[in-house]
Amino acid sequence: MEERPHVLIVDDDTDTLTWLREILSKEGYEVGTAPDGKAALDHMRNRTPDLVMSDIHMPGLDGMGLLAELRNCYRDIPVILITAYGSLKTTVDSLRSGAFDYLSKPFIVDDIRLAVRRALEHKQLARRNQALREQGRNRYHFDHLVGVSPGIVSVYKSIARVAHTDSTVLLQGESGTGKELIARALHANSTRSTGPFVAVDGGSLAETLLESELFGHERGSFTGAIAMKKGLLEKAHLGTCLLDEIADLSPALQSKLLRVIQEREIRRVGSTTPMTVDVRIIAASKKDLASLVKSGAFREDLFYRLNVITINIPPLRERAEDISLLTQYFIQMYGGTKSPPVTGIVPEAMALLTRYTWPGNIRELEHAVERAIALTPHMVICPEDLPQAVQTAIVQSFTVQATPQTRHWGTLAELEKDHILHVLGAHNQDLERASEILGIHRKTLRRKLRHFGFPC
């Protein structure tokens, strides 16, 4: 039988302790209580909780002091701080000190349930991700791959299965999905890991330059060739070569690459002498190579040579559960570049990141977080620190259709109604899930629906 999550509530108000324990016990949690921070730490010596909810203002060791102790000794336990004296400063101070969330009294029951559920889910995801990352460090070198969604876990498994082989691999995925990181993970876990890893971007150079870069050239083979130069395929000997954006290679280069794969030979530009190379080819493309073959834009025989093993990398819009983990990863990466450092993100900003569709995928998310860290005046990222496209994505997605002829652009009330009904319809009229996505209380959602004329 699976063990119930253990929640520790810390508050000097016995009525609050009793009320919160009753609410959370009904939700199926095992609940412990403590009247102050010192008693909470004593409790944790006997039983480590999965979540701590603590009042800020208490005699002795208060909530902020308890939070500091927990961040030193129990870093993986999420903490929700609660207070009757809410303010922007208190919120920012709490979150930048490492609290997962912050609630103000008087409580709304749905807020408590939602905050607890989010905190426990975040901890579970973080544990799963850490386990995968530890497994990666030990076996697959996944240090920079972050995520626990089914799509990315499937990619992890594919890497684990094929990395030790010498088979050619084709990586298919949109721009910014992390194709080079996955290629590096394949190399790092292969028998070639001590050899070189060389990346070539097929779309970044003109054909004449790309041929020289790939195959090298002899001295005097063309104007400017003042010395012999080794090509990247030759430099990758006994290692791995990533051919990125392979769909952009010209027909002539496609033909020469086919010979490399088939014969394991190259010829430098200006030379008639073939050279043997022992290199594993990993090809990557944001374009669908199978469709390009049908249209005649890509050689069919080369496609079949490359398509021995294909790994399809999911776009970020299909990995919504990974956005929070990726965001925290980038905050850890860039947050220390400022003084004082940026250490977290407020829930409202995280909600915006989760709702955005990320056409630029992980690369766009990374840039958005790096930009927000550079711009924020706080030690946490707030909604106004995010790019305008992220802040306004919902409005843009659900604007009322209008033409210059009709001049009916829709009022704000109409836009709000359309968006709320759209979210409800997309989630089978689940009020709790819809209110979570909309970022409002369920009570507020019910009130709006009644205002629109819907009984609820």
N, C-alpha and C positions, 0 to 999 in steps of 0.2 A: 504494500500500500504506500502510495507516494506521501511523503511528509508534507504537512501543511506549512506554508510560509509563516515565519514567526515575526511578529511586529511588536516592537517595544515602544510604548508611549511614555513620555516623560513630561510631567506637569505637576506643579505644586497645588493646583486646584483639583480637589477630589471629585467634584461634580463633572469637570471636563474629562478626567480619567475614566470615570464610570460611563459617561455618554459615548466617548470614542471607543472604549472597549466593547460596548454593546453593539455599536454599528459595525465594527470590523469583525467581531465574532460572528455576526449574522452573515457576513460575506465569506465566511469559511476560513478566516485566518486564526492562527494561534496568537493570543495577545498577552503580552506581559506589560506591567506598569512599574513606574518609579517616580518618586516625588521630586527628585532633583538630579542634577548631573552626576554627582558622586554615587548616588544609589544606582543610577543607570550603569555606570562602569562596574560596580560590584555585581550587578545582575549579569553583565556580559562575561564575567569570569566563569560563570557556570553554564551560560547558554548564549551563544552568539546569535543575535537576531539577523533576519534578512533585511530589515528596514527599521530605522529609528525615526519616530515623530517626536519632536521636542519643542516645548514652549521656549521662547527666547528669554523672557523675564522671569527668573526664579532666584530665590535666595541661594547663597553658596555658589556652586558651579552652575552658571546659567547656560542657556542654549548655545550661545556663541562659543563659550569656553568648552562645552561638551563637543561641539562640532570640531574645534581645533584638536581636541584629544583624539577623536575618531579619525580625523584625517591623518594623524600621526601613526595610529596603531591599527586601525581597521579601515583602510582606504577603500575597500571594495563595498562597504556597506553604505547604501544611499541614505541621506538624511533629509527629512522634510521639516522645516522650521515653521512654527506657528506663533502668532502674537496678536494681541488686541490693539497694538500701537503701530499699525501699518503705515509705511511711508515709502516713497521712492528710494530714499537713502537706505532704509532698512532692507528693502528688497535687493538692491544692488549689493550692499555689504554682505548679505546672506549668501547670495549666489556666487559672488566672487570669492567667498571664503570656502566654497566647495559644497554648499547645500544643493541637493537635487531640485528641490522645489520650495515654495514659500506660500503659506496660507495665512489669511487674516481672519480673526474673529470679528463678528459671529460667523460660524461656519455654515456653508451650504452642504448638505449631505452628499449630493452628487459630486461636488468638488473634492471631498475627502476620498470618496470611492475612486474617482478618476486619478487623483494624484498618487494614491497608494498603488493602484494597478499599473500606472505608468512607471513608477519607481521600481517595482518588482520585475516588470517586463524588461526594463533597461538593464537591471542587474543580471537577469537571465541571459539576455543577448550578449552582454559584456563577457560573461563567463564562457559562453559558447565560442565567442570570437577569440578570447584569450586561449582557449583550449586548441582551437584551430591554428592560431598563430604560434603557440608553443610546439604543436605538432609540425608546423611548417619550419620552425627554427631547427628542430631536431632532424627532420627528414626531407622537407620539401623547400626550405628556404623561402617561406612566404612572408618575410618580414614586412613587406610593403603592401601586401594584399589584405584588405580589410573587408569583412562582410560575413553575414551568416544567412543570407537569403537563399532559398533553394537554388536559384540560378547560379549564384557565385559558388555555392558549395559543389554544384555539379562540375564547375570549372576546376575547382580544387582536385576533385576526384580524377578528372581527365588528366591533369598534370601529373598526378601521382602514378597513374597507370602507364603513361607513355614516355615520361621523362627519361627513364633508363634505357629506352630503345634508341636506335639511330634513325628511326623513320622520319620522313619529312612531315612537317605539321603545318597546317593552314589555319591561321587565326582569323575569324570573321567577326567584325564588330564595328559599331559606329565610332567616329572620331571621339577621342577622350575617354574610351572605356577601359583603357589600361592594357592594350595589346603588348606594348614593349615590356611592361612589368611581368606579364605572364610569360613572354618569351624568355626573360631573364630567369624566371623561376624554373622553366623547363631546362635551361642550360645549367643552372646551379645544382640541380638534382641529377644531372646526367653523369655518365662516365667521363664526359669532356669538361667537367666543371673546373679543372685546373688549367684548361686551355683558354684561348681568347674568346670573348663575346664581341662581335662586330655588328653594328646596326647600320643599314643603308636605307635611306628614304628615296624611293623611286620617283616620287613626285616633286622633289626639291631641286633637281639638277636637270640641265639640258641634256639631250641624248648623247652628244659628243663628250660632254664632261662625265656623264654617268658611266659610259662605257670605260673610260679611262680610270674612273674611281673603282669600278667593279673589278676589272681585269688587269689594271696596271698598264704601263707603256714602256717601250724601249726609248733610249735616248735618240733624238732626232726623228721620231716617228711622226711628229707633226710640229707645226710652228709653236715654239714655247717649250717643247719637250727637251730641256737642256740636260736632263739626267734621267736615268732609269728610275722608274717608280713602281713599287709593289702595289697591286690592287687589293681591295678590301677582302675579296675572296681568298687571295693568297695569304693575307695577314690572319685570316680566320682558320688557317690550317690547324688541324687537331682540335678545333673548337666549334663554335656555332656562329652562323651568320643569319641575322634577321633581315629579310628583304621586306621592308615596310612599303605599303601602298604599291604592291606589285602590279595592280591593275593598270598603273600609269606607264609601265614599261612599253617601249615601242615594239612593233613586230620583230625587228631585227634583234633587239636585246632579248626578247622572249625566246627566239631561236637559239641564241648563244647560251642562255641560261638552261634551256632544255639539255644542251650538250653537257653542261657542267653536272647536272643531276644524273644523266645517263652514263656518261663516260668518266666522271670525276676528273675532268681535265679542263684547263683554261689556257688561253693564249693571250699574252699581253698584246696591246695594240702595237702594230709594227713588227711583230714577231711571227715566224712560221713554226716555231718549236712549241709543242704542247707541254704543259706542266701538270703533273698530278697533284691534286689537292684532296685532302681528307677533311671534309667539312660537312657539318649537319646544317641543312637548310630549314629555316622556319620562315614561312611567308605570311604576310598579314595584309588585309584589305578591308576597307570600309565599304567597298562596292561588292555586289553579289557577283562573284566570278562565274557562276553557272549561267546567269542571265547574259553576261558579256560573251560567253562562249556561243550561246544561241544567236546572238546578234552579230557574231563574227569579229568582235573587238578583242577577243583573247583566244590564244591558241588552245584548241581542245586537248592536244597531246600534252601540253605543258600543264593544263588544268588537272588532268588525271595523275600526272606525276606529283603535283603539289597536294592533291586532295587525298593523300593516303590516310591521314588522320586530320579531321576538322574539329576545331574547338570553337563553338559559337559563344561569344561573350555578350551577356545581356546588357542592354542600356540601363542607365540609372533609374529611369522612370519605371522599370520593372523590378527595381530593388529598393522600394520605399523603406523597408525595414532596416536597410543598411545606411541610410542617410545620417541618422543620429550618430552611429559609430564612426562613419567617415568624417563627420564634422568634428567630433571630439579628437579624432586622430590629427586632423589638420590644425586644430587649436593647440594641441601639444607640440606640433611641428613648428608653428609660426608664433605662438603666443609669447614665447620667451624673448622674441626680438624687440619687444617694447619694455619700457621701464616706467611704472610697474607692469608686470606681465599680464596678458589677457588669459584668464583661466577657465572661462565658461561662456555659456550662452543662455539667455533668458528663454523660458518656454514659448513665449509669443514669437520670438525670432525663429526658434526651431520649428514651430508650426508652419511658418512661411516657407522655410527650406523644404519641409516635407511635402508641401502642396505643389511646389513648382515642378515643372516637367523636365527640366535640365536637358535642353537640346544639345548642350556641349558636354553632357555626362560628367564624369568624375573630375575631368580637367576644369570644367566650368565651376563646379562646386568648390574645388580647391582654390581657384582664383577669387571666388566670392568670399570665402572665409578669410583668405589672406588680405583682401581689400578691407573687409570689415574690421579685422584686427588693426590694420594701419589707421583706420579712420575713427574708431570708437574712442570717446574720451573716458570711457569707463574701463573696468577690469573684466567686464563681461560684454558680449555682443548683444546689442539691442536691435529691434526691428529696423529703426531708422539708419542703422549702419550697413544694411544689406543693399545690394544693387537695386535700382528702381524697378528693373524687370521682375525681380523676385517679389518685391513689395506689391506690385500691381498685377501679378499674373492672374489672380482669380477674377478681377474685374475685366481684364482683357478677354478671358476665356468665355465669359458668359454675358457679354454686352448684348443688348437687344439689337437685332439686325435692322438697319435703316439705310436708306439711300438719300442722296441729296435732294431727290424729287419729293420724297415723302416728308422729309424733315422731322420724322418721329424718332428721336434718339433714345427715348425712354427716361423716366425719372429715376432717381436713386432708389426710391421705394420699389419701383418695378424691377430694377436690377437685383435688389436684395431678395425680393419674393422669388424671382426666377432662379436665383442661385440656390436658395434654401430648398426649393422644390426639386431642383436638379440633384442636389446632394442626397436628399431623402429618397428620391426615386432610384438613384444609383446604389443605395444601400438598403433596399427592401423596407423602407419606412422605419428603420431602426433609429429611434430618437436618440438613444445614448451614443451610438456611433456617429450619427450626424452632428450632434452637438459638439462632440470631440473634434471632428474635422473642421467645423465652423468656428471653433474656438470660443463658444459661448456655453453658458449653463443650460442644462436641459429644461430648467424652469423658464429661462428666457426664450428658448426655442418654442416651448408650448404656448407662451404668451404671444409670440409673433404669429404662430399658426392660427390661433384664435382670432387675432387681428385680421388675418387674411380670409377668415370665414370658414376655417376648417375645424370641426369639433375634435377636441383631444383632451 
